[in-house]
Amino acid sequence: MLHHAGSATHRHRAVAATEDADDVLQLMTAMHGPVVLYLAPDTDGHTPNCVRRTEFRPAPGDTLVGRTAWHTEFWMAEPFQAGIDDIDLSIDVRSAPGTDRRSASLETSCGFRFALRIHAEPDALVGEAS
């Protein structure tokens, strides 16, 4: 179910995260305070940016998809929302190549990038960042 708050849309559901992603989220929270994961319109669709909650401003059409176990909000830009109600999402983490380390995403300073996994059904992997 969608809820509108101002110009942003909100969904209330849990977003799964791997144990490694939870560890990195905990580290980011310890280093920067509360953080938000945001799948921005200029990304590849599988690599959300990690930003400080105090610095995040959702744009019109952005959707709060859900929260991880660490209460980290996961936001998605409008272009990626097609069919979102029919899939399950999870957050993973991978090593960041040298070129990714120049990203503004907070976890890159520690050598990581968050990665979005998309599941059509529970336990059926459909897409994943490489």
N, CA, C and O atoms as a MOPAC input file, in Angstrom:
PM7 MOZYME 1SCF
protein

 N      0.84600 1    -1.17900 1     0.00000 1
 C      0.00000 1     0.00000 1     0.00000 1
 C      0.88800 1     1.23800 1     0.00000 1
 O      1.87700 1     1.30100 1     0.73100 1
 N      0.53500 1     2.20800 1    -0.81400 1
 C      1.29400 1     3.44200 1    -0.91000 1
 C      0.67700 1     4.51500 1    -0.02800 1
 O     -0.54400 1     4.61300 1     0.09700 1
 N      1.52800 1     5.30500 1     0.57000 1
 C      1.09200 1     6.43400 1     1.37600 1
 C      1.81500 1     7.67400 1     0.88100 1
 O      3.02500 1     7.64300 1     0.65700 1
 N      1.08500 1     8.75900 1     0.70900 1
 C      1.68900 1     9.99800 1     0.25300 1
 C      1.93000 1    10.91300 1     1.43800 1
 O      1.04200 1    11.15100 1     2.25800 1
 N      3.14300 1    11.41700 1     1.50800 1
 C      3.51300 1    12.38700 1     2.54200 1
 C      4.24000 1    13.51700 1     1.83600 1
 O      5.39300 1    13.35600 1     1.43500 1
 N      3.60400 1    14.62300 1     1.68300 1
 C      4.20700 1    15.71500 1     0.91800 1
 C      4.30700 1    15.28600 1    -0.52800 1
 O      3.32300 1    14.83900 1    -1.11700 1
 N      5.49200 1    15.42000 1    -1.10700 1
 C      5.68100 1    15.05800 1    -2.50300 1
 C      6.27400 1    13.66500 1    -2.65700 1
 O      6.49900 1    13.22500 1    -3.78500 1
 N      6.53200 1    12.96400 1    -1.57200 1
 C      7.12700 1    11.63600 1    -1.64700 1
 C      6.09600 1    10.56600 1    -1.33600 1
 O      5.13300 1    10.81000 1    -0.60900 1
 N      6.30500 1     9.37800 1    -1.89000 1
 C      5.43300 1     8.24300 1    -1.67600 1
 C      6.11900 1     7.30300 1    -0.68600 1
 O      7.34300 1     7.16600 1    -0.69900 1
 N      5.32900 1     6.65800 1     0.17100 1
 C      5.89800 1     5.77900 1     1.18600 1
 C      5.26300 1     4.40400 1     1.11600 1
 O      4.04800 1     4.28100 1     0.96300 1
 N      6.08300 1     3.37200 1     1.22800 1
 C      5.64000 1     1.99300 1     1.40600 1
 C      6.18600 1     1.57300 1     2.75800 1
 O      7.23500 1     2.05800 1     3.18200 1
 N      5.51300 1     0.71000 1     3.41400 1
 C      6.00200 1     0.24400 1     4.70600 1
 C      6.18700 1    -1.26500 1     4.64600 1
 O      5.23700 1    -2.03000 1     4.80900 1
 N      7.43300 1    -1.68000 1     4.40800 1
 C      7.74500 1    -3.09800 1     4.41000 1
 C      9.21300 1    -3.26100 1     4.78800 1
 O     10.00300 1    -2.32000 1     4.71700 1
 N      9.55000 1    -4.46900 1     5.18700 1
 C     10.93200 1    -4.76300 1     5.53300 1
 C     11.72600 1    -5.01800 1     4.25000 1
 O     11.22600 1    -5.62600 1     3.30300 1
 N     12.95100 1    -4.54900 1     4.24100 1
 C     13.87000 1    -4.82900 1     3.14700 1
 C     14.97400 1    -5.69700 1     3.74100 1
 O     15.69300 1    -5.27200 1     4.64500 1
 N     15.10000 1    -6.90300 1     3.22900 1
 C     16.09800 1    -7.83000 1     3.74700 1
 C     17.50100 1    -7.33600 1     3.41900 1
 O     17.71400 1    -6.64200 1     2.42500 1
 N     18.44100 1    -7.70200 1     4.26300 1
 C     19.85000 1    -7.39400 1     4.03300 1
 C     20.67800 1    -8.59300 1     4.44700 1
 O     20.35600 1    -9.27100 1     5.42300 1
 N     21.73700 1    -8.85400 1     3.71100 1
 C     22.62700 1    -9.93400 1     4.08200 1
 C     23.35300 1    -9.56100 1     5.37300 1
 O     23.35500 1    -8.39800 1     5.77700 1
 N     23.96400 1   -10.54900 1     6.01200 1
 C     24.71600 1   -10.28900 1     7.23900 1
 C     25.85700 1    -9.29300 1     6.97300 1
 O     26.11900 1    -8.41200 1     7.79200 1
 N     26.53100 1    -9.43900 1     5.82400 1
 C     27.61100 1    -8.50400 1     5.48500 1
 C     27.07700 1    -7.08600 1     5.30400 1
 O     27.69600 1    -6.12300 1     5.75600 1
 N     25.92500 1    -6.96000 1     4.64100 1
 C     25.33200 1    -5.63100 1     4.45400 1
 C     24.92800 1    -5.03300 1     5.79900 1
 O     25.12100 1    -3.84000 1     6.03000 1
 N     24.37000 1    -5.85300 1     6.68600 1
 C     24.03100 1    -5.37900 1     8.03000 1
 C     25.27300 1    -4.87300 1     8.76200 1
 O     25.22700 1    -3.84400 1     9.43500 1
 N     26.38500 1    -5.60400 1     8.62600 1
 C     27.63100 1    -5.18600 1     9.27300 1
 C     28.10300 1    -3.83300 1     8.74600 1
 O     28.52700 1    -2.97500 1     9.52000 1
 N     28.02800 1    -3.64400 1     7.43100 1
 C     28.46800 1    -2.37200 1     6.84800 1
 C     27.49500 1    -1.25000 1     7.21800 1
 O     27.92600 1    -0.12300 1     7.46500 1
 N     26.19600 1    -1.53800 1     7.25900 1
 C     25.22900 1    -0.52700 1     7.70800 1
 C     25.49900 1    -0.11600 1     9.15000 1
 O     25.41600 1     1.06300 1     9.49300 1
 N     25.82200 1    -1.09000 1     9.98800 1
 C     26.14900 1    -0.78000 1    11.37900 1
 C     27.40200 1     0.09300 1    11.44400 1
 O     27.45300 1     1.04000 1    12.23000 1
 N     28.40100 1    -0.21300 1    10.63600 1
 C     29.62500 1     0.59100 1    10.58400 1
 C     29.32700 1     2.00800 1    10.10200 1
 O     29.82200 1     2.97900 1    10.67400 1
 N     28.51500 1     2.12600 1     9.04700 1
 C     28.19300 1     3.45300 1     8.51800 1
 C     27.43400 1     4.28100 1     9.55100 1
 O     27.66700 1     5.48200 1     9.68700 1
 N     26.52400 1     3.62900 1    10.27900 1
 C     25.76300 1     4.32500 1    11.32100 1
 C     26.68200 1     4.77000 1    12.45100 1
 O     26.52100 1     5.86800 1    12.98400 1
 N     27.64500 1     3.92600 1    12.82100 1
 C     28.60300 1     4.30000 1    13.86600 1
 C     29.47900 1     5.46900 1    13.41800 1
 O     29.82600 1     6.33300 1    14.22400 1
 N     29.83400 1     5.49400 1    12.14400 1
 C     30.72700 1     6.54000 1    11.63000 1
 C     30.00700 1     7.84700 1    11.31800 1
 O     30.55700 1     8.92500 1    11.54200 1
 N     28.77500 1     7.76100 1    10.80100 1
 C     28.09700 1     8.93200 1    10.23600 1
 C     26.75500 1     9.25900 1    10.87800 1
 O     26.13600 1    10.25800 1    10.51100 1
 N     26.28500 1     8.44800 1    11.82500 1
 C     24.93700 1     8.61000 1    12.33900 1
 C     23.97500 1     7.89200 1    11.40600 1
 O     24.41600 1     7.16500 1    10.51600 1
 N     22.66300 1     8.08000 1    11.58700 1
 C     21.68500 1     7.39100 1    10.74200 1
 C     21.92200 1     7.66500 1     9.26000 1
 O     22.21800 1     8.79100 1     8.86200 1
 N     21.78600 1     6.60600 1     8.44600 1
 C     22.00500 1     6.71700 1     7.00500 1
 C     20.77600 1     6.25000 1     6.24800 1
 O     19.89700 1     5.59100 1     6.80200 1
 N     20.73100 1     6.60400 1     4.97400 1
 C     19.66200 1     6.23600 1     4.05100 1
 C     20.31300 1     5.59400 1     2.83300 1
 O     21.36300 1     6.05000 1     2.38100 1
 N     19.70200 1     4.54200 1     2.30000 1
 C     20.11100 1     3.98400 1     1.01800 1
 C     19.15000 1     4.52800 1    -0.03300 1
 O     17.93300 1     4.47600 1     0.14100 1
 N     19.70800 1     5.04900 1    -1.12600 1
 C     18.88600 1     5.71000 1    -2.15000 1
 C     19.29000 1     5.23100 1    -3.52900 1
 O     20.43800 1     5.39800 1    -3.93900 1
 N     18.34600 1     4.63200 1    -4.24900 1
 C     18.55500 1     4.24700 1    -5.62900 1
 C     18.16100 1     5.44400 1    -6.48500 1
 O     16.99300 1     5.62500 1    -6.83100 1
 N     19.15700 1     6.25100 1    -6.81700 1
 C     18.94400 1     7.52400 1    -7.51700 1
 C     18.67100 1     7.29100 1    -9.00100 1
 O     19.02400 1     6.24500 1    -9.54400 1
 N     18.03800 1     8.27500 1    -9.65700 1
 C     17.69200 1     8.09800 1   -11.06900 1
 C     18.91200 1     7.99700 1   -11.98500 1
 O     18.79900 1     7.48900 1   -13.10000 1
 N     20.06800 1     8.47100 1   -11.53700 1
 C     21.26700 1     8.42300 1   -12.38300 1
 C     22.16700 1     7.22500 1   -12.07500 1
 O     23.32400 1     7.19900 1   -12.49500 1
 N     21.64200 1     6.22700 1   -11.34000 1
 C     22.42400 1     5.03400 1   -11.02500 1
 C     22.11600 1     3.92000 1   -12.01500 1
 O     21.27100 1     4.07300 1   -12.89800 1
 N     22.81600 1     2.79100 1   -11.85600 1
 C     22.63700 1     1.64700 1   -12.74500 1
 C     21.40000 1     0.81200 1   -12.41300 1
 O     21.10600 1    -0.14900 1   -13.12400 1
 N     20.67500 1     1.15500 1   -11.35500 1
 C     19.48300 1     0.41000 1   -10.96600 1
 C     19.75300 1    -0.71400 1    -9.99400 1
 O     18.81400 1    -1.36000 1    -9.52800 1
 N     21.02000 1    -0.96800 1    -9.67200 1
 C     21.38700 1    -2.03700 1    -8.74500 1
 C     22.33100 1    -1.56700 1    -7.64700 1
 O     22.68100 1    -2.35200 1    -6.76500 1
 N     22.74900 1    -0.31200 1    -7.67900 1
 C     23.76100 1     0.16600 1    -6.73900 1
 C     23.25800 1     1.41000 1    -6.02000 1
 O     23.46000 1     2.52900 1    -6.49300 1
 N     22.59900 1     1.21900 1    -4.87300 1
 C     22.09200 1     2.38200 1    -4.14500 1
 C     23.22800 1     3.18000 1    -3.50600 1
 O     24.27300 1     2.62900 1    -3.15800 1
 N     23.00700 1     4.46500 1    -3.36000 1
 C     23.94400 1     5.33300 1    -2.66000 1
 C     23.58700 1     5.37300 1    -1.18100 1
 O     22.41300 1     5.35300 1    -0.81100 1
 N     24.61300 1     5.43000 1    -0.34400 1
 C     24.44400 1     5.54600 1     1.09800 1
 C     24.76900 1     6.98800 1     1.48900 1
 O     25.88300 1     7.46300 1     1.26900 1
 N     23.79400 1     7.67300 1     2.06600 1
 C     23.97300 1     9.08100 1     2.44700 1
 C     23.49600 1     9.28100 1     3.88400 1
 O     22.69900 1     8.49800 1     4.40000 1
 N     23.98700 1    10.32500 1     4.51200 1
 C     23.51700 1    10.65600 1     5.86100 1
 C     22.03600 1    11.02400 1     5.79900 1
 O     21.60400 1    11.73000 1     4.88700 1
 N     21.26800 1    10.54800 1     6.76400 1
 C     19.83600 1    10.85100 1     6.78400 1
 C     19.59500 1    12.35900 1     6.81800 1
 O     18.66400 1    12.85400 1     6.18400 1
 N     20.42800 1    13.08300 1     7.55400 1
 C     20.24600 1    14.53100 1     7.67500 1
 C     20.48500 1    15.26100 1     6.35700 1
 O     20.03600 1    16.39600 1     6.19800 1
 N     21.18000 1    14.63500 1     5.41200 1
 C     21.49300 1    15.27100 1     4.12800 1
 C     20.57900 1    14.80900 1     2.99900 1
 O     20.63400 1    15.35300 1     1.89600 1
 N     19.74300 1    13.81600 1     3.26300 1
 C     18.88700 1    13.26000 1     2.21400 1
 C     17.60400 1    14.05200 1     2.08700 1
 O     16.91700 1    14.30600 1     3.07700 1
 N     17.28300 1    14.44100 1     0.86500 1
 C     16.03500 1    15.13800 1     0.55200 1
 C     15.35500 1    14.40500 1    -0.60100 1
 O     15.80500 1    14.50100 1    -1.74300 1
 N     14.27300 1    13.67200 1    -0.31600 1
 C     13.60500 1    12.96200 1    -1.42200 1
 C     13.03300 1    13.93700 1    -2.43700 1
 O     12.50600 1    14.99200 1    -2.08700 1
 N     13.14800 1    13.56000 1    -3.69500 1
 C     12.59500 1    14.36000 1    -4.78700 1
 C     11.14800 1    13.93700 1    -5.02900 1
 O     10.74500 1    12.84600 1    -4.62400 1
 N     10.37400 1    14.78600 1    -5.68100 1
 C      9.01500 1    14.36900 1    -6.04400 1
 C      9.06800 1    13.06800 1    -6.84700 1
 O      9.85500 1    12.93600 1    -7.78500 1
 N      8.23400 1    12.12500 1    -6.47000 1
 C      8.20500 1    10.83200 1    -7.14200 1
 C      9.06100 1     9.77300 1    -6.48600 1
 O      8.88900 1     8.58900 1    -6.77600 1
 N      9.98500 1    10.15700 1    -5.60600 1
 C     10.77700 1     9.17600 1    -4.87400 1
 C      9.87400 1     8.41100 1    -3.91500 1
 O      8.89200 1     8.95100 1    -3.40500 1
 N     10.22100 1     7.13900 1    -3.67300 1
 C      9.41000 1     6.27900 1    -2.82100 1
 C     10.25000 1     5.67700 1    -1.70300 1
 O     11.34500 1     5.16400 1    -1.93700 1
 N      9.72700 1     5.74800 1    -0.49900 1
 C     10.30700 1     5.01100 1     0.61600 1
 C      9.81200 1     3.58000 1     0.47400 1
 O      8.65300 1     3.28400 1     0.76200 1
 N     10.69700 1     2.69500 1     0.02900 1
 C     10.32100 1     1.30900 1    -0.24900 1
 C     10.19100 1     0.51500 1     1.03900 1
 O      9.30700 1    -0.33300 1     1.16200 1
 N     11.06500 1     0.78400 1     1.99500 1
 C     11.00900 1     0.06800 1     3.25900 1
 C     12.21800 1     0.37500 1     4.11100 1
 O     12.94700 1     1.33700 1     3.87400 1
 N     12.41400 1    -0.47400 1     5.11800 1
 C     13.52100 1    -0.30100 1     6.06500 1
 C     14.21600 1    -1.63500 1     6.28100 1
 O     13.59400 1    -2.69500 1     6.21800 1
 N     15.51900 1    -1.56300 1     6.53700 1
 C     16.28400 1    -2.75500 1     6.88000 1
 C     16.15700 1    -3.00500 1     8.37500 1
 O     15.54400 1    -2.22200 1     9.10100 1
 N     16.74600 1    -4.10600 1     8.82100 1
 C     16.72100 1    -4.42900 1    10.24700 1
 C     17.41700 1    -3.35900 1    11.08100 1
 O     17.10800 1    -3.20500 1    12.26300 1
 N     18.34200 1    -2.62500 1    10.49600 1
 C     19.04400 1    -1.55000 1    11.21500 1
 C     18.26700 1    -0.24000 1    11.12000 1
 O     18.81400 1     0.82400 1    11.41200 1
 N     17.01500 1    -0.30400 1    10.72000 1
 C     16.14400 1     0.86400 1    10.58700 1
 C     16.65700 1     1.84200 1     9.53600 1
 O     16.32700 1     3.02700 1     9.56100 1
 N     17.45900 1     1.33700 1     8.62000 1
 C     17.94400 1     2.16400 1     7.52300 1
 C     16.85500 1     2.23600 1     6.47100 1
 O     16.39500 1     1.20700 1     5.97500 1
 N     16.44100 1     3.44800 1     6.12900 1
 C     15.42100 1     3.61600 1     5.09600 1
 C     16.02800 1     3.33100 1     3.72500 1
 O     17.16800 1     3.70000 1     3.44500 1
 N     15.23700 1     2.66100 1     2.86800 1
 C     15.64100 1     2.42300 1     1.48500 1
 C     14.67300 1     3.16700 1     0.57500 1
 O     13.48200 1     2.85700 1     0.53100 1
 N     15.19500 1     4.15000 1    -0.15000 1
 C     14.41800 1     4.99000 1    -1.04500 1
 C     14.75500 1     4.64700 1    -2.48900 1
 O     15.87000 1     4.22600 1    -2.79800 1
 N     13.77600 1     4.83300 1    -3.36500 1
 C     13.94400 1     4.52400 1    -4.77500 1
 C     13.37600 1     5.66200 1    -5.62600 1
 O     12.28300 1     6.16300 1    -5.36200 1
 N     14.12900 1     6.05800 1    -6.64300 1
 C     13.66000 1     7.08100 1    -7.57500 1
 C     12.56400 1     6.51000 1    -8.46600 1
 O     12.49700 1     5.30200 1    -8.69400 1
 N     11.72700 1     7.37500 1    -8.95500 1
 C     10.55900 1     6.97100 1    -9.75000 1
 C     10.87100 1     6.05500 1   -10.93300 1
 O     10.11000 1     5.11400 1   -11.16200 1
 N     11.95000 1     6.27500 1   -11.70100 1
 C     12.18500 1     5.40900 1   -12.86500 1
 C     12.34600 1     3.92200 1   -12.54400 1
 O     12.15600 1     3.08500 1   -13.42700 1
 N     12.68900 1     3.57800 1   -11.30700 1
 C     12.92500 1     2.18200 1   -10.93600 1
 C     11.72600 1     1.53000 1   -10.26700 1
 O     11.82700 1     0.37900 1    -9.84000 1
 N     10.60900 1     2.21000 1   -10.16100 1
 C      9.49200 1     1.71500 1    -9.36800 1
 C      8.51800 1     0.79500 1   -10.10300 1
 O      7.63700 1     0.21200 1    -9.47100 1
 N      8.65500 1     0.65400 1   -11.40400 1
 C      7.72700 1    -0.18700 1   -12.16000 1
 C      7.78800 1    -1.62200 1   -11.65500 1
 O      8.86600 1    -2.21600 1   -11.62500 1
 N      6.67300 1    -2.17800 1   -11.26500 1
 C      6.58500 1    -3.55600 1   -10.81300 1
 C      7.12900 1    -3.80800 1    -9.41900 1
 O      7.29300 1    -4.96300 1    -9.02400 1
 N      7.41000 1    -2.76200 1    -8.67000 1
 C      8.02900 1    -2.90800 1    -7.35000 1
 C      7.17200 1    -3.72800 1    -6.39000 1
 O      7.71000 1    -4.38700 1    -5.50000 1
 N      5.86400 1    -3.70200 1    -6.55200 1
 C      4.99300 1    -4.44600 1    -5.65000 1
 C      5.03500 1    -5.95100 1    -5.89800 1
 O      4.56900 1    -6.72700 1    -5.06300 1
 N      5.59100 1    -6.37700 1    -7.04600 1
 C      5.61200 1    -7.79000 1    -7.40700 1
 C      6.95100 1    -8.46900 1    -7.13800 1
 O      7.13200 1    -9.63600 1    -7.48400 1
 N      7.88500 1    -7.75600 1    -6.52900 1
 C      9.20600 1    -8.32300 1    -6.29200 1
 C      9.62700 1    -8.13800 1    -4.83600 1
 O      9.10400 1    -7.28000 1    -4.12400 1
 N     10.57200 1    -8.95400 1    -4.41800 1
 C     11.20800 1    -8.77900 1    -3.11900 1
 C     12.60300 1    -8.22600 1    -3.35900 1
 O     13.28000 1    -8.60900 1    -4.31300 1
 N     13.02200 1    -7.33000 1    -2.49200 1
 C     14.33100 1    -6.69700 1    -2.60700 1
 C     15.18200 1    -7.08000 1    -1.42000 1
 O     14.67100 1    -7.27900 1    -0.31800 1
 N     16.47200 1    -7.18200 1    -1.63800 1
 C     17.39900 1    -7.33600 1    -0.53300 1
 C     18.65700 1    -6.53100 1    -0.83900 1
 O     18.98800 1    -6.26300 1    -1.99400 1
 N     19.34000 1    -6.15900 1     0.22800 1
 C     20.55700 1    -5.37100 1     0.11700 1
 C     21.73400 1    -6.28400 1     0.41800 1
 O     21.72200 1    -7.02700 1     1.40000 1
 N     22.74200 1    -6.22200 1    -0.42700 1
 C     23.98200 1    -6.95000 1    -0.21500 1
 C     25.11300 1    -5.92700 1    -0.28300 1
 O     24.87000 1    -4.74000 1    -0.50200 1
 N     26.32700 1    -6.38200 1    -0.09700 1
 C     27.49300 1    -5.50600 1    -0.16500 1
 C     28.58100 1    -6.24600 1    -0.92500 1
 O     28.68000 1    -7.47000 1    -0.83800 1
 N     29.38900 1    -5.51600 1    -1.66200 1
 C     30.49500 1    -6.10000 1    -2.42700 1
 C     31.71400 1    -5.20200 1    -2.28800 1
 O     31.60700 1    -4.06000 1    -1.84000 1
 N     32.85800 1    -5.71700 1    -2.67100 1
 C     34.06000 1    -4.89400 1    -2.68700 1
 C     33.92200 1    -3.84900 1    -3.77700 1
 O     33.39300 1    -4.12900 1    -4.85300 1
 N     34.39700 1    -2.64600 1    -3.49900 1
 C     34.31300 1    -1.56100 1    -4.47200 1
 C     35.57700 1    -1.52700 1    -5.30900 1
 O     36.67900 1    -1.44300 1    -4.76700 1
 N     35.42800 1    -1.59200 1    -6.63400 1
 C     36.60300 1    -1.39700 1    -7.47600 1
 C     37.14900 1     0.01400 1    -7.26200 1
 O     36.44300 1     0.88100 1    -6.74700 1
 N     38.38300 1     0.24300 1    -7.64700 1
 C     39.01200 1     1.55100 1    -7.46300 1
 C     38.19500 1     2.70100 1    -8.00800 1
 O     38.15200 1     3.76700 1    -7.39400 1
 N     37.53400 1     2.51200 1    -9.16500 1
 C     36.74800 1     3.59500 1    -9.75500 1
 C     35.52500 1     3.92200 1    -8.92300 1
 O     35.10300 1     5.07700 1    -8.88000 1
 N     34.93000 1     2.90300 1    -8.24200 1
 C     33.76400 1     3.13100 1    -7.39000 1
 C     34.12000 1     3.91200 1    -6.13300 1
 O     33.24900 1     4.54200 1    -5.53400 1
 N     35.37000 1     3.88200 1    -5.72900 1
 C     35.77400 1     4.52500 1    -4.48300 1
 C     35.73200 1     6.04100 1    -4.58000 1
 O     35.84600 1     6.72600 1    -3.56300 1
 N     35.57100 1     6.57400 1    -5.77500 1
 C     35.42900 1     8.02500 1    -5.93400 1
 C     33.97500 1     8.46500 1    -5.80600 1
 O     33.68400 1     9.65800 1    -5.88400 1
 N     33.07700 1     7.53600 1    -5.61300 1
 C     31.65700 1     7.83000 1    -5.47100 1
 C     31.41100 1     8.61400 1    -4.18700 1
 O     32.19100 1     8.53900 1    -3.23700 1
 N     30.32500 1     9.35800 1    -4.17700 1
 C     29.93100 1    10.09700 1    -2.97500 1
 C     29.25000 1     9.18600 1    -1.95400 1
 O     28.96900 1     9.62200 1    -0.83800 1
 N     28.98100 1     7.94000 1    -2.31000 1
 C     28.32700 1     7.01200 1    -1.39900 1
 C     29.26900 1     6.71500 1    -0.23100 1
 O     30.44000 1     6.39700 1    -0.44000 1
 N     28.76000 1     6.81900 1     0.99100 1
 C     29.59400 1     6.77800 1     2.19300 1
 C     30.42800 1     5.50900 1     2.34400 1
 O     31.56600 1     5.57900 1     2.80700 1
 N     29.89000 1     4.35800 1     1.96500 1
 C     30.59700 1     3.09900 1     2.20100 1
 C     31.83100 1     2.91600 1     1.31600 1
 O     32.67800 1     2.07400 1     1.61400 1
 N     31.94600 1     3.69000 1     0.23100 1
 C     33.09000 1     3.52600 1    -0.66200 1
 C     34.40700 1     3.88800 1     0.01600 1
 O     35.45800 1     3.36900 1    -0.35900 1
 N     34.36100 1     4.76900 1     1.00800 1
 C     35.59900 1     5.12800 1     1.71800 1
 C     36.16200 1     3.94000 1     2.48900 1
 O     37.33800 1     3.94300 1     2.85400 1
 N     35.34100 1     2.92700 1     2.74100 1
 C     35.78100 1     1.71100 1     3.43700 1
 C     36.00800 1     0.55700 1     2.45700 1
 O     36.27400 1    -0.56900 1     2.87700 1
 N     35.90400 1     0.83200 1     1.15800 1
 C     36.16400 1    -0.19400 1     0.14400 1
 C     34.98400 1    -1.06400 1    -0.21500 1
 O     35.16800 1    -2.15300 1    -0.75800 1
 N     33.75700 1    -0.60800 1     0.07600 1
 C     32.55300 1    -1.38800 1    -0.20600 1
 C     31.58600 1    -0.60000 1    -1.08200 1
 O     31.67500 1     0.62300 1    -1.18400 1
 N     30.65500 1    -1.32900 1    -1.71700 1
 C     29.47200 1    -0.74600 1    -2.35900 1
 C     28.28400 1    -1.62000 1    -2.00800 1
 O     28.37400 1    -2.84800 1    -2.01400 1
 N     27.16600 1    -0.97000 1    -1.70100 1
 C     25.93600 1    -1.72100 1    -1.49900 1
 C     25.42100 1    -2.15600 1    -2.86000 1
 O     25.64100 1    -1.47200 1    -3.85900 1
 N     24.74100 1    -3.28300 1    -2.90000 1
 C     24.19100 1    -3.82400 1    -4.14100 1
 C     22.77500 1    -4.30000 1    -3.87400 1
 O     22.50400 1    -4.91800 1    -2.84500 1
 N     21.88900 1    -4.01500 1    -4.78700 1
 C     20.49000 1    -4.40000 1    -4.68900 1
 C     20.28500 1    -5.73700 1    -5.38000 1
 O     20.70500 1    -5.93000 1    -6.52100 1
 N     19.63900 1    -6.65000 1    -4.68300 1
 C     19.24300 1    -7.91700 1    -5.28700 1
 C     17.73100 1    -7.89200 1    -5.46400 1
 O     16.99500 1    -7.45800 1    -4.57800 1
 N     17.28700 1    -8.35700 1    -6.60800 1
 C     15.86500 1    -8.34200 1    -6.94100 1
 C     15.39600 1    -9.77700 1    -7.09300 1
 O     15.96800 1   -10.55300 1    -7.85800 1
 N     14.33900 1   -10.12300 1    -6.34800 1
 C     13.80200 1   -11.47800 1    -6.34800 1
 C     12.35300 1   -11.44000 1    -6.83600 1
 O     11.54900 1   -10.66000 1    -6.32700 1
 N     12.01800 1   -12.27900 1    -7.82000 1
 C     10.63500 1   -12.35800 1    -8.29600 1
 C      9.78100 1   -13.12200 1    -7.29900 1
 O      8.61700 1   -12.77800 1    -7.09200 1
 N     10.33300 1   -14.13900 1    -6.68700 1
 C      9.67600 1   -14.94300 1    -5.66900 1
 C     10.69900 1   -15.18000 1    -4.57300 1
 O     11.89800 1   -15.04300 1    -4.81800 1
 N     10.26600 1   -15.52600 1    -3.39000 1
 C     11.24200 1   -15.85800 1    -2.34800 1
 C     12.23800 1   -16.90400 1    -2.83800 1
 O     11.85100 1   -17.92800 1    -3.40300 1
 N     13.52500 1   -16.63500 1    -2.61500 1
 C     14.62300 1   -17.54000 1    -2.96500 1
 C     14.85100 1   -17.70900 1    -4.46100 1
 O     15.62000 1   -18.58500 1    -4.85600 1
 N     14.21600 1   -16.91000 1    -5.30200 1
 C     14.43200 1   -17.01700 1    -6.75200 1
 C     15.09000 1   -15.73100 1    -7.22100 1
 O     14.41800 1   -14.71800 1    -7.41500 1
 N     16.39300 1   -15.77300 1    -7.40300 1
 C     17.14700 1   -14.58900 1    -7.78000 1
 C     16.89800 1   -14.24100 1    -9.23200 1
 O     17.07400 1   -15.07900 1   -10.11600 1
 N     16.48900 1   -13.00400 1    -9.48100 1
 C     16.23500 1   -12.54100 1   -10.83500 1
 C     17.35400 1   -11.62800 1   -11.28900 1
 O     17.83800 1   -11.78300 1   -12.41100 1
 N     17.78600 1   -10.68800 1   -10.47200 1
 C     18.82700 1    -9.76000 1   -10.88800 1
 C     19.72700 1    -9.42900 1    -9.73500 1
 O     19.32800 1    -9.49000 1    -8.57200 1
 N     20.97600 1    -9.06900 1   -10.07500 1
 C     21.93800 1    -8.74200 1    -9.03200 1
 C     23.03700 1    -7.91500 1    -9.66200 1
 O     23.38800 1    -8.11600 1   -10.82400 1
 N     23.57900 1    -6.98600 1    -8.89600 1
 C     24.70400 1    -6.21000 1    -9.37300 1
 C     25.92400 1    -7.10900 1    -9.47400 1
 O     26.09000 1    -8.03800 1    -8.68400 1
 N     26.77000 1    -6.82800 1   -10.44400 1
 C     27.99400 1    -7.63000 1   -10.60100 1
 C     29.13400 1    -7.01500 1    -9.83500 1
 O     30.24400 1    -7.54700 1    -9.84700 1

